[in-house]
Amino acid sequence: QVQLVESGGGSVQAGGSLRLSCVASGYAYRTGCMGWFRQAPGKEREGVAAIWAGGGSAYYVDSVKGRFTISQDNAKNTLYLQMNSLKPEDTAMYYCAADLFGSLRACGTRSGAYVGQGTQVTVSS
């Protein structure tokens, strides 16, 4: 049984940093993508960042380029999202996703993707 568990969310002031972690159990695939997407109340889901599970290029939505960095530690089956220079518009629930057949841009949006329970990020001005 695949389980993705996120942690690291919280409340910070604008300009602050947070590092999200996602531990994947029961999932050791090195194909497909792993990534983060977010959803704020009243807004559509937005893919934030994603990487190929086997390594290689990463995807970032334009609004976080230069501020967020996605990385993975395969030995720990853990995916990270380092978020710097946070802005109030980054406030959302952040979800970790693992998707065997997804593209980087849409990682985690397919019905067959694995998605965690989410961790809340709140940025105050």
DSSP file with accessible surface (Angstrom, degrees, kcal/mol):
  #  RESIDUE AA STRUCTURE BP1 BP2  ACC     N-H-->O    O-->H-N    N-H-->O    O-->H-N    TCO  KAPPA ALPHA  PHI   PSI    X-CA   Y-CA   Z-CA
    1    1 A Q              0   0  218      0, 0.0     2,-0.3     0, 0.0    26,-0.1   0.000 360.0 360.0 360.0 126.4    0.0    0.0    0.0
    2    2 A V        +     0   0   32     24,-0.1     2,-0.4    22,-0.0    24,-0.2  -0.629 360.0 178.4 -82.6 134.6    1.4    3.3   -1.1
    3    3 A Q  E     -A   25   0A 114     22,-2.5    22,-2.9    -2,-0.3     2,-0.5  -0.994  13.3-166.8-139.0 131.0    1.4    6.1    1.5
    4    4 A L  E     -A   24   0A   9     -2,-0.4   113,-0.6   111,-0.2     2,-0.5  -0.981   8.9-170.3-115.9 125.8    2.8    9.7    1.1
    5    5 A V  E     -A   23   0A  75     18,-2.1    18,-2.3    -2,-0.5     2,-0.2  -0.959   5.1-159.5-123.9 115.9    3.1   11.7    4.3
    6    6 A E  E     +A   22   0A  19     -2,-0.5     2,-0.3    16,-0.2    16,-0.2  -0.602  16.6 163.6 -90.7 153.4    3.9   15.4    4.1
    7    7 A S  E     +A   21   0A  60     14,-2.1    14,-2.6    -2,-0.2   112,-0.1  -0.954  40.1  70.8-154.7 168.8    5.4   17.5    6.9
    8    8 A G        +     0   0   37      1,-0.3    11,-0.3    -2,-0.3    14,-0.0   0.345  60.6 132.1 104.3  -7.0    7.0   20.9    7.3
    9    9 A G        +     0   0   27     12,-0.1     2,-0.3     9,-0.1    -1,-0.3  -0.177  23.2 124.7 -69.8 171.9    4.2   23.2    6.7
   10   10 A G  E     -d  121   0B  26    110,-0.9   112,-2.7   109,-0.1     2,-0.5  -0.988  57.6 -59.9 166.5-166.8    3.4   26.1    9.0
   11   11 A S  E     +d  122   0B 100     -2,-0.3     2,-0.3   110,-0.2   112,-0.2  -0.940  51.5 161.1-113.0 128.9    2.9   29.8    9.4
   12   12 A V  E     -d  123   0B  29    110,-2.5   112,-2.5    -2,-0.5     2,-0.2  -0.932  37.2-106.7-138.5 163.8    5.6   32.3    8.4
   13   13 A Q  E >   -d  124   0B 145     -2,-0.3     3,-2.3   110,-0.2   112,-0.2  -0.538  54.8 -77.5 -86.4 158.3    5.9   35.9    7.6
   14   14 A A  T 3  S+     0   0   51    110,-2.6    73,-0.2     1,-0.3    -1,-0.1  -0.260 121.5  31.2 -54.5 137.4    6.5   37.1    4.0
   15   15 A G  T 3  S+     0   0   53     71,-3.2    70,-0.6     1,-0.3    -1,-0.3   0.241  97.3 117.7  94.2 -11.9   10.2   36.6    3.1
   16   16 A G    <   -     0   0   24     -3,-2.3    70,-2.4    70,-0.2     2,-0.3  -0.096  55.8-125.3 -81.4-177.6   10.6   33.6    5.3
   17   17 A S        +     0   0   61     67,-0.2     2,-0.3    68,-0.2    67,-0.2  -0.937  20.7 179.2-131.8 152.7   11.4   30.0    4.4
   18   18 A L  E     - B   0  83A  28     65,-2.2    65,-3.2    -2,-0.3     2,-0.5  -0.979  16.6-147.0-144.7 151.7    9.9   26.5    4.9
   19   19 A R  E     - B   0  82A 129    -11,-0.3     2,-0.3    -2,-0.3    63,-0.2  -0.973  14.1-156.9-123.0 118.4   11.0   23.1    3.8
   20   20 A L  E     - B   0  81A   0     61,-2.7    61,-2.2    -2,-0.5     2,-0.4  -0.699   7.8-163.1 -89.7 143.2    8.4   20.6    3.1
   21   21 A S  E     -AB   7  80A  21    -14,-2.6   -14,-2.1    -2,-0.3     2,-0.4  -0.947   8.1-167.2-124.8 149.5    9.1   16.8    3.2
   22   22 A a  E     -AB   6  79A   0     57,-2.3    57,-2.6    -2,-0.4     2,-0.5  -0.944   6.8-159.9-138.3 112.6    7.2   13.9    1.8
   23   23 A V  E     -AB   5  78A  71    -18,-2.3   -18,-2.1    -2,-0.4     2,-0.6  -0.833   9.4-155.0 -95.2 125.7    8.1   10.4    2.9
   24   24 A A  E     -A    4   0A   5     53,-3.0     2,-0.4    -2,-0.5   -20,-0.2  -0.887  11.5-175.5-104.0 120.6    6.9    7.7    0.5
   25   25 A S  E    S+A    3   0A  50    -22,-2.9   -22,-2.5    -2,-0.6     3,-0.1  -0.904  71.1  17.2-113.1 145.8    6.3    4.2    1.9
   26   26 A G  S    S+     0   0   59     -2,-0.4     2,-0.4   -24,-0.2    -1,-0.2   0.637 105.6  98.1  72.8  13.6    5.3    1.3   -0.3
   27   27 A Y        +     0   0    3     -3,-0.2    -1,-0.1   -24,-0.1    -3,-0.1  -0.925  29.0 149.0-138.1 109.3    6.6    3.2   -3.3
   28   28 A A        +     0   0   70     -2,-0.4     2,-0.1    -3,-0.1    -1,-0.1   0.080  27.3 139.8-127.9  23.6   10.0    2.5   -4.7
   29   29 A Y        -     0   0  110      1,-0.1    -2,-0.0     2,-0.1     0, 0.0  -0.402  37.8-163.2 -71.1 145.3    9.5    3.2   -8.4
   30   30 A R        +     0   0   98     -2,-0.1     2,-0.3    24,-0.1    24,-0.2   0.048  68.1  78.2-113.6  22.0   12.2    5.0  -10.2
   31   31 A T  S    S+     0   0   85     22,-0.2    68,-0.1     2,-0.1    70,-0.1  -0.819  78.2  27.2-121.7 166.9    9.9    5.9  -13.2
   32   32 A G  S    S-     0   0   12     -2,-0.3    21,-2.9    68,-0.1    22,-0.5  -0.301  91.4 -62.2  78.9-164.3    7.3    8.5  -13.5
   33   33 A b  E     -FE  52  99B   0     66,-2.7    66,-2.8    19,-0.3     2,-0.4  -0.797  29.4-158.3-122.2 158.9    7.3   11.8  -11.6
   34   34 A M  E     +FE  51  98B  13     17,-2.7    17,-2.9    -2,-0.3     2,-0.3  -0.991  33.5 137.3-131.2 143.0    7.1   13.0   -8.1
   35   35 A G  E     -FE  50  97B   0     62,-2.4    62,-2.6    -2,-0.4     2,-0.4  -0.933  43.8-102.2-165.6-175.1    6.0   16.5   -7.3
   36   36 A W  E     +FE  49  96B   3     13,-3.2    12,-2.6    -2,-0.3    13,-1.7  -0.982  26.3 177.5-127.2 137.1    4.1   19.1   -5.3
   37   37 A F  E     -FE  47  95B   2     58,-2.3    58,-3.3    -2,-0.4     2,-0.3  -0.917  12.3-152.0-131.6 163.8    0.9   20.8   -6.1
   38   38 A R  E     -FE  46  94B  15      8,-2.7     8,-2.8    -2,-0.3     2,-0.4  -0.943   7.7-164.2-134.6 158.3   -1.1   23.3   -4.0
   39   39 A Q  E     - E   0  93B  73     54,-2.2    54,-2.4    -2,-0.3     6,-0.1  -0.955   4.9-164.2-146.7 123.3   -4.6   24.4   -3.7
   40   40 A A    >   -     0   0   19      4,-0.4     3,-2.4    -2,-0.4    52,-0.1  -0.726  45.1 -79.1-100.0 155.1   -5.9   27.6   -2.0
   41   41 A P  T 3  S+     0   0  125      0, 0.0    -1,-0.1     0, 0.0     3,-0.1  -0.287 117.6   7.3 -55.3 129.5   -9.5   28.1   -0.9
   42   42 A G  T 3  S+     0   0   93      1,-0.2     2,-0.3    -3,-0.0    -3,-0.0   0.496 112.8 102.0  77.9   4.1  -11.6   29.0   -3.9
   43   43 A K  S <  S-     0   0  136     -3,-2.4    -1,-0.2     1,-0.0     2,-0.1  -0.815  74.5-102.8-120.1 160.8   -8.8   28.4   -6.4
   44   44 A E        -     0   0  174     -2,-0.3    -4,-0.4     1,-0.1     2,-0.1  -0.381  46.8 -89.4 -76.4 156.3   -7.9   25.7   -8.8
   45   45 A R        -     0   0  114     -6,-0.1     2,-0.4    -2,-0.1    -6,-0.2  -0.391  46.0-160.2 -61.8 141.4   -5.2   23.1   -8.0
   46   46 A E  E     -F   38   0B  69     -8,-2.8    -8,-2.7    -2,-0.1     2,-0.4  -0.983  17.0-130.2-132.9 124.5   -1.8   24.3   -9.3
   47   47 A G  E     +F   37   0B  25     -2,-0.4   -10,-0.3   -10,-0.2     3,-0.1  -0.579  26.8 179.6 -69.3 127.9    1.3   22.2  -10.0
   48   48 A V  E     -     0   0B   0    -12,-2.6    13,-2.3     1,-0.4     2,-0.3   0.868  57.1 -19.0 -98.4 -52.4    4.2   23.8   -8.2
   49   49 A A  E     +FG  36  60B   2    -13,-1.7   -13,-3.2    11,-0.2    -1,-0.4  -0.983  57.7 177.0-157.9 152.1    7.2   21.7   -8.9
   50   50 A A  E     -FG  35  59B   2      9,-1.9     9,-3.0    -2,-0.3     2,-0.3  -0.989   6.5-167.7-157.3 153.6    8.0   18.2  -10.1
   51   51 A I  E     -FG  34  58B  13    -17,-2.9   -17,-2.7    -2,-0.3     2,-0.3  -0.960  36.5 -96.2-137.8 159.8   11.0   16.0  -10.9
   52   52 A W  E >   -F   33   0B  92      5,-1.1     3,-2.1    -2,-0.3   -19,-0.3  -0.590  32.7-130.2 -73.0 136.6   11.4   12.6  -12.6
   53   53 A A  T 3  S+     0   0    1    -21,-2.9   -22,-0.2     1,-0.3    -1,-0.1   0.811 108.5  51.5 -60.3 -30.0   11.7    9.9  -10.0
   54   54 A G  T 3  S-     0   0   54    -22,-0.5    -1,-0.3     1,-0.3     2,-0.1   0.408 122.4-100.8 -88.7   6.6   14.8    8.6  -11.7
   55   55 A G  S <  S+     0   0   35     -3,-2.1     2,-0.4     2,-0.1    -1,-0.3  -0.235  72.4 100.8  97.8 169.8   16.5   12.0  -11.7
   56   56 A G        +     0   0   70     -3,-0.1    -1,-0.1    -2,-0.1     0, 0.0  -0.869  68.3  12.8 117.1-150.0   16.9   14.6  -14.4
   57   57 A S        -     0   0   74     -2,-0.4    -5,-1.1    -6,-0.1     2,-0.3  -0.140  59.7-146.8 -71.0 157.9   15.1   17.8  -15.2
   58   58 A A  E     -G   51   0B  44     -7,-0.2     2,-0.4     2,-0.0    -7,-0.2  -0.848   3.1-140.9-121.1 157.4   12.7   19.6  -12.9
   59   59 A Y  E     -G   50   0B  40     -9,-3.0    -9,-1.9    -2,-0.3     2,-0.4  -0.955  17.2-179.5-118.4 139.7    9.6   21.6  -13.5
   60   60 A Y  E     -G   49   0B  48     -2,-0.4   -11,-0.2   -11,-0.2   -12,-0.1  -0.999  31.0-118.3-134.1 138.9    8.6   24.8  -11.7
   61   61 A V    >>  -     0   0   20    -13,-2.3     3,-2.1    -2,-0.4     4,-0.8  -0.447  37.0-111.3 -67.6 147.9    5.5   26.9  -12.2
   62   62 A D  G >4 S+     0   0  126      1,-0.3     3,-0.8     2,-0.2    -1,-0.1   0.846 112.4  63.3 -53.8 -36.3    6.6   30.4  -13.2
   63   63 A S  G 34 S+     0   0   55      1,-0.2    -1,-0.3     3,-0.0   -15,-0.0   0.664 110.6  37.0 -69.0 -13.9    5.5   32.0  -10.0
   64   64 A V  G X> S+     0   0    0     -3,-2.1     3,-2.4   -16,-0.2     4,-2.2   0.466  81.5 127.2-116.3  -2.2    7.9   30.0   -7.8
   65   65 A K  T << S+     0   0  120     -3,-0.8     4,-0.1    -4,-0.8    -3,-0.0  -0.297  81.0  16.0 -58.6 134.2   11.0   29.9  -10.1
   66   66 A G  T 34 S+     0   0   88      2,-0.4    -1,-0.3     1,-0.1     3,-0.1   0.294 125.8  60.1  85.5 -10.6   14.1   31.1   -8.3
   67   67 A R  T <4 S+     0   0   25     -3,-2.4    17,-2.1     1,-0.2     2,-0.3   0.690  97.2  51.9-116.2 -35.6   12.4   30.8   -4.9
   68   68 A F  E  <  -C   83   0A   4     -4,-2.2    -2,-0.4    15,-0.2     2,-0.4  -0.828  59.0-167.4-107.8 147.3   11.5   27.1   -4.6
   69   69 A T  E     -C   82   0A  74     13,-2.4    13,-3.1    -2,-0.3     2,-0.4  -0.989   6.4-155.8-135.1 127.3   13.7   24.1   -5.1
   70   70 A I  E     +C   81   0A  11     -2,-0.4     2,-0.3    11,-0.2    11,-0.2  -0.791  23.6 158.7-100.5 141.0   12.5   20.5   -5.4
   71   71 A S  E     -C   80   0A  53      9,-1.7     9,-3.2    -2,-0.4     2,-0.3  -0.965  22.1-148.0-152.3 167.7   14.8   17.6   -4.5
   72   72 A Q  E     -C   79   0A  43     -2,-0.3     2,-0.5     7,-0.2     7,-0.2  -0.991  10.4-153.4-143.5 149.9   14.7   14.0   -3.5
   73   73 A D  E >>> -C   78   0A  50      5,-2.9     5,-2.0    -2,-0.3     3,-0.8  -0.921  11.9-171.9-121.1  99.0   16.7   11.5   -1.4
   74   74 A N  G >45S+     0   0   61     -2,-0.5     3,-0.6     1,-0.3    -1,-0.1   0.825  83.2  61.3 -65.0 -30.4   16.1    8.1   -2.9
   75   75 A A  G 345S+     0   0   99      1,-0.3    -1,-0.3    -3,-0.1    -2,-0.0   0.823 115.5  34.1 -64.6 -29.5   17.9    6.4    0.0
   76   76 A K  G <45S-     0   0  134     -3,-0.8    -1,-0.3     2,-0.2    -2,-0.2   0.356 104.6-127.7-103.3   1.6   15.3    7.9    2.3
   77   77 A N  T <<5 +     0   0   47     -3,-0.6   -53,-3.0    -4,-0.5     2,-0.4   0.905  64.1 140.6  50.3  44.5   12.4    7.7   -0.1
   78   78 A T  E   < -BC  23  73A  14     -5,-2.0    -5,-2.9   -55,-0.2     2,-0.4  -0.960  42.4-158.9-127.1 136.4   11.8   11.3    0.6
   79   79 A L  E     -BC  22  72A   0    -57,-2.6   -57,-2.3    -2,-0.4     2,-0.3  -0.891  16.1-162.7-109.6 140.4   10.8   14.3   -1.6
   80   80 A Y  E     -BC  21  71A  26     -9,-3.2    -9,-1.7    -2,-0.4     2,-0.4  -0.884  17.0-164.8-123.3 155.7   11.6   17.8   -0.5
   81   81 A L  E     -BC  20  70A   0    -61,-2.2   -61,-2.7    -2,-0.3     2,-0.6  -0.893  11.2-160.8-137.8 105.9   10.4   21.3   -1.4
   82   82 A Q  E     -BC  19  69A  62    -13,-3.1   -13,-2.4    -2,-0.4     2,-0.6  -0.802  11.1-166.7 -85.8 122.9   12.6   24.1   -0.2
   83   83 A M  E     +BC  18  68A   0    -65,-3.2   -65,-2.2    -2,-0.6     2,-0.3  -0.952  10.6 173.4-118.9 114.8   10.6   27.3   -0.2
   84   84 A N        +     0   0   60    -17,-2.1   -67,-0.2    -2,-0.6   -68,-0.2  -0.758  59.6  23.4-114.7 164.4   12.4   30.6    0.2
   85   85 A S  S    S-     0   0   69    -70,-0.6    -1,-0.2    -2,-0.3   -68,-0.2   0.905  84.7-159.6  48.4  49.2   11.3   34.2   -0.1
   86   86 A L        -     0   0    2    -70,-2.4   -71,-3.2    -3,-0.2   -70,-0.2  -0.234   7.4-157.9 -64.9 146.1    7.7   33.2    0.6
   87   87 A K    >   -     0   0   85    -73,-0.2     3,-2.5   -72,-0.1     4,-0.3  -0.870  31.1-110.5-121.2 156.3    4.9   35.5   -0.4
   88   88 A P  G >  S+     0   0   49      0, 0.0     3,-1.9     0, 0.0    35,-0.4   0.849 117.1  63.4 -55.2 -32.1    1.3   35.7    0.9
   89   89 A E  G 3  S+     0   0  119      1,-0.3    -3,-0.0    -3,-0.0     0, 0.0   0.573  89.1  69.1 -72.2  -6.6    0.1   34.3   -2.4
   90   90 A D  G <  S+     0   0    1     -3,-2.5    -1,-0.3    33,-0.0     2,-0.2   0.532  71.2 120.8 -82.4  -6.9    2.0   31.1   -1.7
   91   91 A T    <   +     0   0   41     -3,-1.9     2,-0.3    -4,-0.3    31,-0.2  -0.398  40.8 104.6 -62.0 123.3   -0.6   30.4    1.1
   92   92 A A  E    S- H   0 121B   2     29,-2.0    29,-2.6    -2,-0.2     2,-0.5  -0.961  76.4 -77.9-178.0 171.1   -2.3   27.1    0.3
   93   93 A M  E     -EH  39 120B  53    -54,-2.4   -54,-2.2    -2,-0.3     2,-0.5  -0.835  48.5-148.0 -86.4 129.3   -2.5   23.4    1.2
   94   94 A Y  E     -EH  38 119B   0     25,-2.9    25,-2.2    -2,-0.5     2,-0.4  -0.886  12.8-165.5-106.1 132.6    0.5   21.7   -0.3
   95   95 A Y  E     -E   37   0B  54    -58,-3.3   -58,-2.3    -2,-0.5     2,-0.3  -0.919  13.3-140.2-120.1 141.8    0.2   18.1   -1.5
   96   96 A a  E     -E   36   0B   0     -2,-0.4    20,-2.4   -60,-0.2     2,-0.4  -0.753  25.2-170.9 -94.2 143.7    2.9   15.6   -2.4
   97   97 A A  E     -EI  35 115B   0    -62,-2.6   -62,-2.4    -2,-0.3     2,-0.4  -0.988  19.8-165.1-139.5 146.5    2.2   13.4   -5.4
   98   98 A A  E     +EI  34 114B   0     16,-2.4    16,-3.1    -2,-0.4     2,-0.4  -1.000  15.9 179.8-128.6 128.0    3.8   10.3   -7.1
   99   99 A D  E     -E   33   0B   0    -66,-2.8   -66,-2.7    -2,-0.4     3,-0.5  -0.946  20.3-163.6-139.3 110.6    2.6    9.5  -10.6
  100  100 A L  S    S+     0   0   39     -2,-0.4    -1,-0.1   -68,-0.2   -68,-0.1   0.805  95.6  23.2 -64.2 -30.9    3.9    6.6  -12.6
  101  101 A F  S    S+     0   0  163    -69,-0.1    -1,-0.2   -70,-0.1     2,-0.1   0.257  96.5 116.9-122.1  10.6    2.6    7.9  -15.9
  102  102 A G        -     0   0    8     -3,-0.5     2,-0.2   -69,-0.1     5,-0.1  -0.369  59.8-121.7 -82.4 162.0    2.3   11.7  -15.3
  103  103 A S        -     0   0   61      1,-0.1     4,-0.2    -2,-0.1    -1,-0.1  -0.553  29.6-110.9 -89.6 164.1    4.1   14.5  -17.1
  104  104 A L  S >  S+     0   0   24      1,-0.2     3,-1.2     2,-0.2   -45,-0.1   0.939 116.7  50.4 -62.6 -44.4    6.2   16.9  -15.0
  105  105 A R  T 3  S+     0   0  174      1,-0.3    -1,-0.2   -45,-0.0   -58,-0.2   0.832 123.2  30.4 -66.0 -31.0    3.8   19.8  -15.6
  106  106 A A  T >  S+     0   0   36     -3,-0.1     3,-2.1   -60,-0.1     4,-0.4   0.070  82.9 157.3-116.8  25.8    0.8   17.8  -14.6
  107  107 A b  T <  S+     0   0    7     -3,-1.2   -58,-0.1     1,-0.3    -3,-0.1  -0.283  70.6  10.6 -58.6 123.9    2.4   15.5  -12.1
  108  108 A G  T 3  S+     0   0    1    -75,-0.1    -1,-0.3    -2,-0.1   -10,-0.1   0.366  97.8 101.6  93.8  -5.0   -0.2   14.2   -9.6
  109  109 A T    <   +     0   0   72     -3,-2.1    -2,-0.1   -12,-0.1     2,-0.1   0.636  55.7  97.6 -89.4 -12.9   -3.3   15.3  -11.4
  110  110 A R  S >  S-     0   0   93     -4,-0.4     3,-1.7     1,-0.1    -8,-0.1  -0.427  83.2-119.5 -72.9 154.7   -4.2   12.0  -13.0
  111  111 A S  T 3  S+     0   0  134      1,-0.3    -1,-0.1    -2,-0.1    -2,-0.0   0.776 112.7  54.5 -65.6 -23.9   -6.8    9.9  -11.3
  112  112 A G  T 3  S+     0   0   44      2,-0.1    -1,-0.3   -11,-0.0   -12,-0.2   0.447  85.0 111.1 -91.4   3.4   -4.3    7.1  -10.8
  113  113 A A    <   -     0   0   18     -3,-1.7     2,-0.5   -14,-0.1   -14,-0.2  -0.371  69.8-120.0 -75.8 154.1   -1.7    9.2   -9.1
  114  114 A Y  E     -I   98   0B  87    -16,-3.1   -16,-2.4    -2,-0.1     2,-0.4  -0.814  34.9-176.7 -92.9 133.4   -0.8    8.8   -5.4
  115  115 A V  E     -I   97   0B  60     -2,-0.5  -111,-0.2   -18,-0.2   -18,-0.2  -0.988  17.2-133.2-135.0 138.9   -1.4   11.9   -3.3
  116  116 A G        -     0   0    6    -20,-2.4  -111,-0.2    -2,-0.4     3,-0.1  -0.120  33.5 -99.7 -79.6-175.9   -0.7   12.7    0.3
  117  117 A Q        -     0   0  168   -113,-0.6  -112,-0.1     1,-0.2    -1,-0.1   0.652  64.9-120.4 -82.3 -17.1   -3.0   14.3    2.8
  118  118 A G        -     0   0   19    -22,-0.1     2,-0.4   -25,-0.1   -23,-0.2   0.013  12.6-122.1  98.1 155.3   -1.4   17.7    2.5
  119  119 A T  E     - H   0  94B  22    -25,-2.2   -25,-2.9  -112,-0.1     2,-0.3  -0.997  27.1-121.1-137.1 134.6    0.3   20.2    4.7
  120  120 A Q  E     - H   0  93B  78     -2,-0.4  -110,-0.9   -27,-0.2     2,-0.5  -0.597  21.8-169.1 -83.2 133.7   -0.8   23.8    5.2
  121  121 A V  E     -dH  10  92B   0    -29,-2.6   -29,-2.0    -2,-0.3     2,-0.5  -0.990   6.0-177.1-119.2 124.6    1.4   26.7    4.4
  122  122 A T  E     -d   11   0B  50   -112,-2.7  -110,-2.5    -2,-0.5     2,-0.5  -0.988   4.5-170.9-126.2 123.2    0.3   30.1    5.5
  123  123 A V  E     -d   12   0B   7     -2,-0.5     2,-0.3   -35,-0.4  -110,-0.2  -0.964   8.1-159.4-117.1 121.0    2.3   33.2    4.7
  124  124 A S  E      d   13   0B  58   -112,-2.5  -110,-2.6    -2,-0.5    -2,-0.0  -0.724 360.0 360.0-101.2 149.9    1.4   36.5    6.4
  125  125 A S              0   0  135     -2,-0.3    -1,-0.1  -112,-0.2   -38,-0.0  -0.334 360.0 360.0 -88.3 360.0    2.3   40.0    5.1
